[in-house]
Amino acid sequence: MKAVIYHNYQQTPVIEQLPDPTPSPTAVVIKVGASGVCRSDWHGWMGHDSDICLPHVPGHELAGTVVEVGKEVRNWQQGDRVTVPFVGGCGYCKECGSGNHQVCDNQFQPGFTHWGSFAEYVAIEYADVNLVKLPESMSFVTAASLGCRFATAFRAVTAQSNLQAGQWLVVHGCGGVGLSAVMIAKAVGAIVIAVDISEQQLMLASEVGATHCINALETENVVDAIKQITQGGADISIDALGNTQTCINSIKCLKNRGRHIQIGLMAGDDTKAVLPMGEVIRKELEIVGSHGMQAYAYDNMMQMIENGLLEPEKLLGKTITLEQSIAELTNMDNFNDSGITVIDRF
């Protein structure tokens, strides 16, 4: 198969012909129809993820068609159109037994623990637990945009934050996951404030549901601006970027007993961020992490998409070839593109 592979962290990936994957007894092999290019892939290429063994094929947001099925797989067959969460559960550990596949002790992550979907084919372990059937009406490109950013935002907004209609939600960072959170929050009836340093991203946020937009580069004090708009502070705030300043702003902009949700991955010096814990105690704030979404939980999200309440296709920026994905991946920290980029030509 043709695939993107890197042999060392931060070294430019290359296109190579690699052996086609074969399924383990519990796995399937998927012919990739589309694969998103995500900032998490960039983190992996930079060496921020300890699960990656070199050489490595990136890619974790994928959709395609099942072409081979392991002998123990019961629920899937050749020809099925599927997608998959970026975090897969094993199905038998304690966490999976409680329904929390997203924090499985033996989790499978295409593009991280195993080779991913910047390739013509990808093997997906624990298929019976982790695959999601696609409606015929949904394109592979749209489906690929769901696997990490949109699904992660959906669970963060609807489950981890327990957001209610009429509440104030602030989203710090309007990349793919942030814009997804804005759209989902608007769909459940929240009042959404979007914060970013790019006017282009803020325009997108406004188009998909943000009532107020704050340009952090042009605003003297983001926290004060949010408190003024909300008349005291937000009910829920999300750091969708993963940066010390956005994390601190997210915590400080909350009203008493508010909830901060951390989605954005913290890397480098940001892993040592000093947080305003005095304020957390004084105001009885909650700090909650959010890591993906279980395959069985996709039903509610898919239903909202089919009913037109959510329109993830509006978040798509451009489609590219597998060859073009190398430049997209290695330049991802420059934040030059708006919308979600998806590989659809292999």
Residue frames relative to the residue before (quaternion, step in Angstrom):
aa qw qx qy qz dx dy dz
M 1.0000 0.0000 0.0000 0.0000 0.00 0.00 0.00
K 0.4451 -0.6465 0.5440 0.2966 3.54 -1.28 0.43
A 0.0930 0.8092 -0.5691 0.1120 3.57 -0.84 0.95
V 0.4289 -0.6235 0.5809 0.2998 3.52 -1.37 0.35
I 0.0547 0.8032 -0.5894 0.0676 3.59 -0.84 0.93
Y 0.1006 -0.7620 0.6309 0.1058 3.56 -1.15 0.63
H 0.3570 -0.7677 0.5103 0.1511 3.53 -1.02 0.95
N 0.7725 0.1106 -0.0866 0.6193 3.56 1.29 -0.31
Y 0.5801 -0.5729 0.4417 0.3744 3.58 -1.13 0.57
Q 0.8541 0.1472 -0.1447 0.4774 3.53 -1.14 0.86
Q 0.5355 0.5568 -0.4272 0.4698 3.58 1.29 0.33
T 0.5747 -0.6245 0.3947 0.3521 3.58 -0.89 0.92
P 0.4132 -0.7074 0.5104 0.2614 3.62 -0.75 0.98
V 0.2244 -0.7582 0.5978 0.1319 3.55 -1.31 0.34
I 0.4582 -0.6220 0.5480 0.3207 3.54 -1.35 0.24
E 0.0559 0.7937 -0.6031 0.0560 3.57 -0.85 0.99
Q 0.4288 -0.6226 0.5759 0.3110 3.53 -1.35 0.29
L 0.0358 -0.8131 0.5795 -0.0429 3.57 -0.55 1.22
P 0.6276 -0.5282 0.3903 0.4181 3.62 -1.18 0.37
D 0.5035 -0.6192 0.5006 0.3353 3.58 -1.06 0.72
P 0.4733 -0.6662 0.4826 0.3150 3.61 -0.99 0.72
T 0.1998 -0.7382 0.6276 0.1457 3.55 -1.26 0.49
P 0.4792 -0.7087 0.4286 0.2906 3.61 -0.92 0.78
S 0.4219 -0.6231 0.5913 0.2901 3.53 -1.20 0.67
P 0.7243 -0.4354 0.2729 0.4596 3.65 -1.16 0.16
T 0.7661 0.3555 -0.2050 0.4946 3.63 1.00 -0.71
A 0.6294 0.5780 -0.3075 0.4187 3.59 1.28 0.00
V 0.2124 -0.7052 0.6433 0.2094 3.50 -1.44 0.04
V 0.3125 -0.6846 0.6115 0.2446 3.53 -1.33 0.29
I 0.1740 -0.7914 0.5835 0.0539 3.54 -0.89 1.06
K 0.3279 -0.6693 0.6272 0.2261 3.54 -1.08 0.82
V 0.3524 -0.7843 0.4728 0.1926 3.55 -0.41 1.23
G 0.2233 -0.7811 0.5729 0.1090 3.54 -0.81 1.07
A 0.7784 -0.0816 0.0690 0.6186 3.54 1.19 -0.63
S 0.0470 -0.7882 0.6136 0.0096 3.56 -1.18 0.65
G 0.3842 -0.7323 0.5180 0.2185 3.56 -0.78 1.03
V 0.2958 -0.7012 0.6144 0.2082 3.55 -1.29 0.48
C 0.0414 -0.8540 0.5128 -0.0773 3.53 -0.27 1.35
R 0.6112 -0.5585 0.4144 0.3779 3.57 -1.18 0.53
S 0.5780 0.5733 -0.3806 0.4386 3.61 1.13 -0.51
D 0.6024 0.5387 -0.3534 0.4713 3.60 1.11 -0.63
W 0.6305 0.5277 -0.3209 0.4700 3.55 1.07 -0.79
H 0.6219 0.5337 -0.3386 0.4623 3.59 0.98 -0.84
G 0.6526 0.5198 -0.3102 0.4557 3.58 0.96 -0.86
W 0.6724 0.4983 -0.2875 0.4657 3.56 0.93 -0.96
M 0.6502 0.5193 -0.3072 0.4618 3.57 1.10 -0.67
G 0.5199 -0.6490 0.4115 0.3731 3.59 1.21 -0.42
H 0.4350 0.7207 -0.4404 0.3122 3.56 1.26 0.37
D 0.7001 0.4413 -0.2573 0.4989 3.61 1.24 -0.26
S 0.3470 -0.7865 0.4808 0.1727 3.56 -0.55 1.19
D 0.5887 0.6023 -0.3695 0.3927 3.61 1.24 -0.28
I 0.6107 0.5951 -0.3444 0.3928 3.58 1.19 -0.42
C 0.1371 -0.7567 0.6359 0.0645 3.54 -0.99 0.98
L 0.3475 -0.7575 0.5224 0.1805 3.56 -0.88 0.96
P 0.5366 -0.1966 -0.8206 0.0095 1.55 -2.13 1.36
H 0.2176 -0.8163 0.5325 0.0523 3.54 -1.18 0.54
V 0.2563 -0.7159 0.6327 0.1466 3.52 -1.25 0.75
P 0.2794 -0.7901 0.5198 0.1657 3.63 -0.53 1.10
G 0.5056 0.6745 -0.4684 0.2644 3.55 -1.35 -0.10
H 0.1050 0.8265 -0.5426 0.1074 3.58 -0.54 1.15
E 0.6427 0.4462 -0.3318 0.5270 3.61 1.26 -0.06
L 0.2152 0.8306 -0.4741 0.1977 3.58 -0.08 1.21
A 0.0186 -0.7453 0.6652 0.0424 3.47 -1.38 0.38
G 0.2212 0.7823 -0.5592 0.1624 3.55 -1.10 0.64
T 0.5914 -0.5773 0.4544 0.3326 3.52 -1.33 -0.42
V 0.4532 -0.6735 0.5148 0.2758 3.56 -0.94 0.91
V 0.0812 -0.8192 0.5674 0.0199 3.59 -0.80 1.04
E 0.7788 0.0988 -0.0860 0.6134 3.60 1.24 -0.38
V 0.1676 -0.7999 0.5744 0.0464 3.56 -1.06 0.83
G 0.4496 -0.6887 0.5068 0.2584 3.59 -0.90 0.97
K 0.6352 -0.6029 0.3407 0.3420 3.57 -1.11 0.70
E 0.7083 0.4369 -0.2714 0.4834 3.62 1.17 -0.40
V 0.5059 0.6470 -0.4256 0.3799 3.60 1.26 -0.05
R 0.1846 -0.8289 0.5247 0.0587 3.58 -0.75 1.06
N 0.7654 0.4463 -0.2010 0.4178 3.59 1.00 -0.79
W 0.7556 0.3496 -0.1814 0.5234 3.59 1.26 -0.15
Q 0.0830 -0.7990 0.5952 0.0208 3.52 -1.17 0.62
Q 0.6948 -0.4567 0.3426 0.4374 3.54 -1.28 0.29
G 0.7643 0.3605 -0.2759 0.4580 3.55 -1.00 0.86
D 0.5227 0.6324 -0.4230 0.3846 3.61 1.21 -0.25
R 0.3102 -0.7204 0.5927 0.1830 3.55 -1.03 0.89
V 0.0568 0.8422 -0.5227 0.1189 3.58 -0.53 1.16
T 0.1151 -0.7045 0.6805 0.1654 3.46 -1.47 0.11
V 0.2459 -0.7734 0.5740 0.1092 3.56 -1.30 0.10
P 0.4904 -0.6234 0.4993 0.3485 3.63 -1.04 0.63
F 0.5424 -0.6230 0.4328 0.3610 3.58 -1.11 0.48
V 0.7075 0.3008 -0.2385 0.5934 3.59 1.28 -0.24
G 0.0904 -0.8104 0.5786 0.0194 3.57 -0.66 1.12
G 0.3484 -0.7414 0.5389 0.1962 3.55 -0.99 0.85
C 0.5305 -0.6312 0.4651 0.3224 3.55 -1.25 0.50
G 0.4540 -0.7216 0.4201 0.3109 3.58 1.19 -0.51
Y 0.7905 0.3193 -0.1776 0.4916 3.62 1.16 -0.23
C 0.5524 0.5973 -0.4219 0.4001 3.65 1.16 -0.12
K 0.7263 -0.4326 0.3085 0.4360 3.57 -1.32 0.13
E 0.6704 0.5023 -0.3094 0.4501 3.59 0.90 -0.89
C 0.6533 0.4948 -0.3185 0.4765 3.58 0.96 -0.80
G 0.6258 0.5541 -0.3291 0.4395 3.55 1.06 -0.75
S 0.6993 0.4279 -0.2598 0.5103 3.57 1.18 -0.57
G 0.5960 -0.6000 0.3452 0.4070 3.58 1.29 0.07
N 0.6014 0.5853 -0.3456 0.4198 3.57 1.30 0.02
H 0.0297 -0.8454 0.5327 -0.0260 3.55 0.65 1.17
Q 0.6050 0.5968 -0.3513 0.3929 3.60 1.14 -0.60
V 0.7458 0.2629 -0.2026 0.5776 3.61 1.25 -0.20
C 0.1298 0.8294 -0.5256 0.1382 3.57 1.13 0.73
D 0.5048 -0.6660 0.4678 0.2878 3.57 -1.03 0.84
N 0.7665 0.2769 -0.1496 0.5599 3.59 1.22 -0.51
Q 0.1488 0.8733 -0.4599 0.0606 3.53 1.19 0.58
F 0.2988 -0.7137 0.6160 0.1481 3.48 -1.32 0.72
Q 0.0200 0.7977 -0.6014 0.0400 3.56 -0.79 1.02
P 0.3064 -0.7369 0.5668 0.2045 3.60 -0.41 1.14
G 0.7753 0.3059 -0.2388 0.4983 3.55 -0.90 0.90
F 0.7496 0.2829 -0.1895 0.5676 3.57 1.31 -0.06
T 0.7837 0.2396 -0.1483 0.5535 3.61 0.38 -1.14
H 0.7753 0.1493 -0.0718 0.6095 3.59 1.22 -0.53
W 0.6539 -0.4809 0.3836 0.4404 3.57 -1.26 0.20
G 0.3363 -0.8008 0.4814 0.1181 3.50 -1.05 0.92
S 0.7551 -0.4784 0.3142 0.3197 3.48 -1.41 -0.34
F 0.4378 0.6042 -0.5254 0.4090 3.60 1.10 0.53
A 0.5747 0.5426 -0.3423 0.5081 3.52 0.85 1.10
E 0.6212 -0.5502 0.4003 0.3889 3.55 -1.25 0.28
Y 0.7953 0.1125 -0.0447 0.5940 3.59 1.13 -0.66
V 0.0334 -0.7788 0.6259 0.0266 3.56 -1.22 0.55
A 0.3236 -0.7282 0.5709 0.1976 3.58 -1.08 0.76
I 0.1439 -0.7881 0.5962 0.0523 3.57 -0.94 0.94
E 0.3074 -0.7734 0.5328 0.1530 3.56 -0.60 1.19
Y 0.8302 0.2032 -0.1658 0.4919 3.56 -1.38 0.39
A 0.0425 0.8793 -0.4738 0.0258 3.53 1.05 0.88
D 0.6487 0.5395 -0.3394 0.4159 3.60 0.91 -0.81
V 0.6885 0.4706 -0.2696 0.4815 3.58 1.15 -0.58
N 0.8265 0.3729 -0.1073 0.4079 3.54 0.93 -0.94
L 0.6170 0.5622 -0.3793 0.3993 3.63 1.07 -0.33
V 0.1905 -0.7522 0.6231 0.0984 3.53 -1.24 0.63
K 0.3703 -0.7378 0.5212 0.2165 3.59 -0.75 1.04
L 0.3150 -0.7629 0.5403 0.1641 3.55 -0.96 0.91
P 0.4558 -0.6381 0.5303 0.3222 3.57 -1.05 0.67
E 0.5988 -0.5927 0.3999 0.3608 3.58 -1.07 0.69
S 0.6451 0.5538 -0.3170 0.4203 3.57 1.14 -0.61
M 0.6669 0.5075 -0.3021 0.4544 3.61 1.22 -0.36
S 0.3867 -0.7269 0.5220 0.2229 3.57 -0.80 1.02
F 0.6141 -0.5395 0.4197 0.3946 3.55 -1.25 0.40
V 0.6182 0.5534 -0.3530 0.4324 3.60 1.02 -0.71
T 0.6671 0.4735 -0.3005 0.4904 3.60 0.88 -0.88
A 0.6641 0.5182 -0.3094 0.4413 3.58 0.90 -0.91
A 0.6411 0.5308 -0.3293 0.4458 3.59 1.02 -0.78
S 0.6434 0.5329 -0.3261 0.4424 3.58 1.10 -0.59
L 0.6135 0.5880 -0.3384 0.4042 3.60 1.24 -0.28
G 0.6167 0.6732 -0.3324 0.2367 3.53 0.94 -1.01
C 0.7820 0.2215 -0.1325 0.5673 3.58 1.03 -0.70
R 0.7976 0.3657 -0.2087 0.4318 3.55 0.23 -1.26
F 0.7335 0.4257 -0.2658 0.4584 3.60 0.67 -1.02
A 0.6809 0.4801 -0.2985 0.4656 3.60 0.85 -0.91
T 0.6219 0.5299 -0.3368 0.4680 3.59 1.02 -0.77
A 0.6653 0.4896 -0.2992 0.4776 3.57 0.92 -0.90
F 0.6277 0.5514 -0.3451 0.4275 3.60 0.97 -0.80
R 0.6981 0.4458 -0.2841 0.4830 3.59 0.83 -0.91
A 0.6230 0.5483 -0.3451 0.4383 3.59 0.99 -0.77
V 0.7184 0.4516 -0.2465 0.4682 3.56 0.91 -0.97
T 0.7856 0.3751 -0.1917 0.4532 3.58 0.76 -1.02
A 0.7790 0.3192 -0.1714 0.5117 3.61 1.08 -0.63
Q 0.7501 0.4167 -0.2416 0.4531 3.57 0.59 -1.11
S 0.7350 0.3942 -0.2396 0.4969 3.60 0.98 -0.72
N 0.2161 -0.7867 0.5339 0.2220 3.58 1.18 -0.61
L 0.1327 0.8329 -0.5208 0.1321 3.54 1.05 0.85
Q 0.1759 -0.7877 0.5866 0.0668 3.55 -1.00 0.93
A 0.6246 -0.5264 0.4169 0.3987 3.56 -1.20 0.51
G 0.7858 0.3128 -0.2458 0.4735 3.54 -1.01 0.88
Q 0.5904 0.5704 -0.3804 0.4259 3.61 1.19 -0.19
W 0.4702 -0.6480 0.5254 0.2881 3.53 -1.32 0.43
L 0.0227 -0.7754 0.6310 -0.0088 3.55 -0.91 1.01
V 0.1456 -0.7658 0.6208 0.0837 3.56 -1.00 0.90
V 0.1364 -0.7697 0.6200 0.0679 3.57 -0.99 0.89
H 0.1555 -0.7899 0.5908 0.0537 3.56 -0.62 1.19
G 0.7808 0.2058 -0.2001 0.5550 3.57 -0.42 1.27
C 0.0470 -0.8401 0.5398 -0.0264 3.57 -0.34 1.26
G 0.2067 0.7195 -0.6145 0.2489 3.51 0.59 1.24
G 0.8222 -0.2418 0.1568 0.4909 3.57 -1.19 -0.46
V 0.7110 0.4362 -0.2743 0.4785 3.59 0.80 -0.94
G 0.6466 0.5271 -0.3276 0.4436 3.59 0.99 -0.73
L 0.6630 0.4878 -0.3002 0.4820 3.58 0.94 -0.87
S 0.6097 0.5399 -0.3438 0.4676 3.57 1.08 -0.71
A 0.6566 0.5131 -0.3079 0.4592 3.57 0.94 -0.90
V 0.6194 0.5391 -0.3398 0.4586 3.58 1.02 -0.78
M 0.6811 0.4958 -0.2929 0.4522 3.58 0.83 -1.00
I 0.6828 0.4928 -0.2875 0.4563 3.57 0.88 -0.96
A 0.6499 0.5191 -0.3162 0.4563 3.58 0.95 -0.87
K 0.6371 0.5175 -0.3234 0.4709 3.57 0.99 -0.81
A 0.6534 0.5340 -0.3106 0.4376 3.58 0.99 -0.85
V 0.7147 0.4087 -0.2614 0.5038 3.61 1.09 -0.60
G 0.6423 -0.6026 0.2961 0.3696 3.58 1.25 0.28
A 0.4470 0.6880 -0.4612 0.3378 3.58 1.20 0.32
I 0.3978 -0.6452 0.5845 0.2896 3.55 -1.37 0.23
V 0.1504 -0.8601 0.4873 0.0091 3.55 -0.40 1.27
I 0.1343 -0.7390 0.6565 0.0703 3.52 -1.09 0.93
A 0.1574 -0.7862 0.5932 0.0719 3.58 -0.83 1.01
V 0.1049 -0.7865 0.6080 0.0275 3.57 -0.99 0.92
D 0.2147 0.7539 -0.5992 0.1627 3.57 -0.87 0.96
I 0.4744 -0.6550 0.4986 0.3121 3.58 -1.31 0.06
S 0.6679 0.4767 -0.2794 0.4986 3.58 1.31 -0.06
E 0.4187 -0.7048 0.5145 0.2514 3.57 -0.77 1.03
Q 0.6097 0.5582 -0.3522 0.4388 3.58 1.08 -0.70
Q 0.6752 0.4765 -0.2940 0.4802 3.59 0.93 -0.89
L 0.6476 0.5134 -0.3227 0.4613 3.58 1.02 -0.72
M 0.6011 0.5375 -0.3566 0.4719 3.58 1.11 -0.60
L 0.6388 0.5098 -0.3181 0.4804 3.58 1.01 -0.82
A 0.6387 0.5316 -0.3244 0.4519 3.57 0.97 -0.87
S 0.6458 0.5158 -0.3134 0.4676 3.56 1.01 -0.80
E 0.6581 0.5275 -0.3025 0.4440 3.56 1.00 -0.85
V 0.7634 0.3675 -0.2068 0.4893 3.62 1.03 -0.72
G 0.8306 -0.3109 0.1115 0.4484 3.60 1.16 0.32
A 0.5259 0.6323 -0.4359 0.3657 3.61 1.16 -0.15
T 0.3500 -0.7409 0.5405 0.1907 3.57 -0.89 0.98
H 0.7778 0.1255 -0.0541 0.6135 3.56 1.14 -0.75
C 0.1141 -0.7829 0.6089 0.0579 3.58 -1.10 0.73
I 0.1156 -0.7871 0.6048 0.0346 3.55 -0.99 0.91
N 0.2431 -0.7404 0.6112 0.1386 3.55 -0.82 1.04
A 0.3533 -0.7864 0.4702 0.1890 3.58 -0.35 1.26
L 0.6197 0.5410 -0.3487 0.4490 3.59 1.19 -0.46
E 0.7554 0.3826 -0.1904 0.4967 3.54 1.11 -0.67
T 0.6451 0.5017 -0.3093 0.4864 3.58 1.29 0.02
E 0.4714 -0.7138 0.4415 0.2707 3.57 -0.67 1.11
N 0.7990 -0.0018 0.0382 0.6001 3.57 0.93 -0.89
V 0.3285 -0.7818 0.4999 0.1762 3.58 -0.24 1.30
V 0.6523 0.5262 -0.3225 0.4401 3.59 0.89 -0.90
D 0.6664 0.4915 -0.3077 0.4686 3.59 0.88 -0.90
A 0.6322 0.5371 -0.3347 0.4470 3.59 1.01 -0.78
I 0.6589 0.4996 -0.3063 0.4717 3.57 0.98 -0.85
K 0.6636 0.5055 -0.3096 0.4564 3.59 0.92 -0.86
Q 0.6313 0.5215 -0.3338 0.4670 3.56 1.09 -0.65
I 0.6644 0.5000 -0.3055 0.4639 3.59 0.91 -0.88
T 0.7577 0.3929 -0.1974 0.4822 3.58 0.90 -0.95
Q 0.3508 -0.7529 0.4703 0.2982 3.57 1.33 -0.18
G 0.8495 -0.0009 -0.0680 0.5232 3.54 0.76 1.09
G 0.6946 -0.4446 0.2916 0.4847 3.59 1.10 -0.48
A 0.5457 -0.6411 0.4472 0.3020 3.53 -1.25 0.55
D 0.5231 -0.6069 0.4959 0.3348 3.55 -1.25 0.48
I 0.7898 0.0588 0.0288 0.6099 3.54 0.97 -1.01
S 0.0042 0.7855 -0.6188 -0.0105 3.57 -1.08 0.69
I 0.1877 -0.7961 0.5732 0.0497 3.53 -0.98 0.97
D 0.2038 -0.7075 0.6586 0.1556 3.55 -1.04 0.85
A 0.0913 -0.8295 0.5510 0.0020 3.55 -0.28 1.30
L 0.6239 0.5523 -0.3366 0.4386 3.59 1.28 -0.02
G 0.2909 -0.7478 0.5422 0.2494 3.58 0.68 -1.10
N 0.4619 0.6340 -0.4419 0.4352 3.53 0.70 1.20
T 0.6010 -0.5934 0.3817 0.3755 3.59 -0.98 0.78
Q 0.7004 0.4762 -0.2898 0.4458 3.59 0.81 -0.95
T 0.6712 0.4791 -0.3195 0.4668 3.61 0.89 -0.84
C 0.6246 0.5356 -0.3380 0.4568 3.59 1.06 -0.69
I 0.6729 0.4828 -0.2932 0.4777 3.59 0.90 -0.92
N 0.6431 0.5180 -0.3236 0.4619 3.59 0.93 -0.85
S 0.6405 0.5405 -0.3199 0.4420 3.55 1.01 -0.87
I 0.6755 0.4768 -0.2927 0.4803 3.57 0.97 -0.81
K 0.7172 0.4849 -0.2633 0.4258 3.58 0.83 -0.99
C 0.6665 0.5240 -0.3180 0.4243 3.61 1.12 -0.52
L 0.5309 0.6622 -0.3923 0.3546 3.59 1.27 -0.06
K 0.4455 -0.6349 0.5519 0.3064 3.53 -1.22 0.51
N 0.7222 -0.3900 0.3126 0.4782 3.59 -1.26 0.02
R 0.8491 0.1021 -0.1245 0.5030 3.55 -1.02 0.95
G 0.3500 0.7304 -0.5012 0.3046 3.57 1.17 0.63
R 0.3606 -0.7404 0.5383 0.1791 3.54 -1.33 0.22
H 0.1962 -0.7610 0.6119 0.0889 3.56 -0.89 1.06
I 0.1380 -0.7779 0.6105 0.0567 3.57 -0.90 0.99
Q 0.1731 -0.7848 0.5891 0.0844 3.57 -0.76 1.05
I 0.0418 -0.7891 0.6126 -0.0165 3.55 -0.59 1.23
G 0.6698 0.5304 -0.3053 0.4206 3.57 0.85 -1.01
L 0.4444 -0.6972 0.5001 0.2577 3.56 -0.95 0.93
M 0.2819 -0.7460 0.5820 0.1591 3.56 -0.93 0.94
A 0.0106 0.8103 -0.5828 0.0603 3.57 -0.75 1.08
G 0.7960 0.2853 -0.2114 0.4902 3.56 -1.28 0.34
D 0.8321 -0.1318 0.1250 0.5240 3.58 -0.96 -0.89
D 0.5818 0.6037 -0.3748 0.3959 3.59 1.17 -0.50
T 0.5583 0.5942 -0.4023 0.4164 3.62 1.18 -0.33
K 0.7114 0.4106 -0.2389 0.5180 3.59 1.26 -0.40
A 0.2153 0.8196 -0.5070 0.1577 3.58 1.19 0.48
V 0.2963 -0.7225 0.5991 0.1768 3.56 -1.02 0.88
L 0.1702 -0.8281 0.5319 0.0486 3.56 -0.43 1.25
P 0.5350 -0.6464 0.4434 0.3151 3.59 -1.15 0.60
M 0.0524 -0.8589 0.5093 0.0118 3.56 0.54 1.19
G 0.5505 0.5953 -0.4038 0.4238 3.58 1.17 -0.43
E 0.6646 0.4881 -0.2894 0.4861 3.54 1.04 -0.83
V 0.5955 0.5603 -0.3558 0.4527 3.58 1.08 -0.70
I 0.6845 0.4703 -0.2800 0.4815 3.58 0.94 -0.90
R 0.6906 0.5118 -0.2937 0.4182 3.56 0.75 -1.07
K 0.7756 0.3351 -0.1697 0.5073 3.56 0.95 -0.88
E 0.3730 -0.7447 0.4674 0.2964 3.60 1.34 0.03
L 0.1929 0.7972 -0.5388 0.1921 3.53 0.80 1.07
E 0.3082 -0.7140 0.5927 0.2095 3.54 -1.30 0.40
I 0.1415 -0.7539 0.6357 0.0865 3.55 -1.11 0.78
V 0.0079 -0.8283 0.5546 -0.0787 3.56 -0.52 1.22
G 0.2952 -0.7323 0.5848 0.1862 3.57 -0.96 0.84
S 0.0943 -0.7820 0.6123 0.0691 3.56 -1.23 0.43
H 0.0208 -0.8308 0.5477 -0.0973 3.55 -0.62 1.23
G 0.8445 -0.1657 0.0820 0.5027 3.57 -0.03 1.27
M 0.2888 -0.7267 0.5904 0.1999 3.53 -1.35 -0.34
Q 0.5194 -0.6614 0.4532 0.2955 3.54 -1.00 0.87
A 0.6099 -0.5767 0.4003 0.3675 3.58 -1.13 0.66
Y 0.6729 0.5075 -0.3190 0.4334 3.60 0.90 -0.85
A 0.6459 0.5346 -0.3178 0.4428 3.60 1.20 -0.46
Y 0.4757 0.6931 -0.4310 0.3279 3.61 1.26 -0.12
D 0.5235 0.6819 -0.4154 0.2975 3.61 1.09 -0.60
N 0.6798 0.4894 -0.3025 0.4547 3.60 0.84 -0.94
M 0.6538 0.5098 -0.3120 0.4640 3.56 0.98 -0.85
M 0.6659 0.5025 -0.3038 0.4603 3.58 0.90 -0.93
Q 0.6348 0.5296 -0.3321 0.4542 3.59 1.03 -0.76
M 0.6577 0.4979 -0.3122 0.4711 3.58 0.98 -0.80
I 0.6257 0.5209 -0.3346 0.4747 3.58 1.10 -0.65
E 0.6797 0.4881 -0.2930 0.4626 3.58 0.88 -0.95
N 0.6875 0.4701 -0.2797 0.4776 3.60 1.11 -0.65
G 0.5264 -0.6674 0.3897 0.3544 3.57 1.29 -0.04
L 0.4535 0.6854 -0.4552 0.3427 3.61 1.25 0.17
L 0.7522 0.1929 -0.1232 0.6179 3.55 1.22 -0.56
E 0.0898 -0.7994 0.5938 0.0159 3.58 -0.98 0.87
P 0.1183 -0.8469 0.5141 0.0659 3.61 0.39 1.18
E 0.5585 0.6143 -0.3958 0.3925 3.60 1.15 -0.48
K 0.5819 0.5897 -0.3691 0.4212 3.60 1.19 -0.44
L 0.6662 0.5072 -0.2933 0.4614 3.57 1.24 -0.43
L 0.5035 0.6566 -0.4244 0.3677 3.58 1.27 -0.12
G 0.2797 -0.7696 0.5537 0.1514 3.54 -0.95 0.94
K 0.7695 -0.2276 0.1989 0.5626 3.56 0.56 -1.15
T 0.3187 -0.6965 0.6010 0.2283 3.53 -1.34 0.33
I 0.1180 -0.8082 0.5769 0.0052 3.55 -1.06 0.84
T 0.5430 -0.5821 0.4848 0.3622 3.54 -1.36 0.07
L 0.6653 -0.4765 0.3799 0.4313 3.56 -1.30 0.26
E 0.6374 0.5339 -0.3269 0.4493 3.59 0.99 -0.81
Q 0.6795 0.4965 -0.2901 0.4556 3.59 0.95 -0.83
S 0.5547 0.6399 -0.3889 0.3628 3.58 1.17 -0.47
I 0.5658 0.6083 -0.3936 0.3936 3.60 1.12 -0.54
A 0.6902 0.4547 -0.2775 0.4898 3.58 0.85 -0.92
E 0.6201 0.5433 -0.3431 0.4501 3.58 1.04 -0.76
L 0.6740 0.5064 -0.2923 0.4515 3.56 0.92 -0.95
T 0.7472 0.4401 -0.2449 0.4337 3.56 0.67 -1.08
N 0.7228 0.3995 -0.2453 0.5077 3.61 1.20 -0.39
M 0.3578 0.7965 -0.4470 0.1943 3.57 1.26 0.14
D 0.6447 0.5355 -0.3377 0.4285 3.60 1.09 -0.51
N 0.5704 0.6103 -0.3814 0.3960 3.59 1.25 -0.03
F 0.2738 -0.8115 0.4794 0.1912 3.59 1.33 -0.24
N 0.2853 0.7969 -0.4874 0.2147 3.57 0.98 0.85
D 0.7326 0.4332 -0.2302 0.4719 3.59 1.10 -0.65
S 0.2719 -0.7198 0.6087 0.1936 3.53 -1.24 0.51
G 0.7681 0.3040 -0.2480 0.5061 3.55 -1.05 0.75
I 0.5992 -0.5792 0.4394 0.3353 3.52 -1.38 0.19
T 0.2647 -0.7577 0.5811 0.1346 3.56 -0.94 0.99
V 0.0616 -0.8123 0.5796 -0.0201 3.57 -0.86 1.01
I 0.3634 -0.6891 0.5879 0.2179 3.56 -1.04 0.90
D 0.0561 0.8178 -0.5715 0.0387 3.61 -0.74 0.95
R 0.7024 0.3623 -0.2612 0.5541 3.59 1.31 0.15
F 0.0984 -0.8313 0.5467 -0.0189 3.54 -0.58 1.26
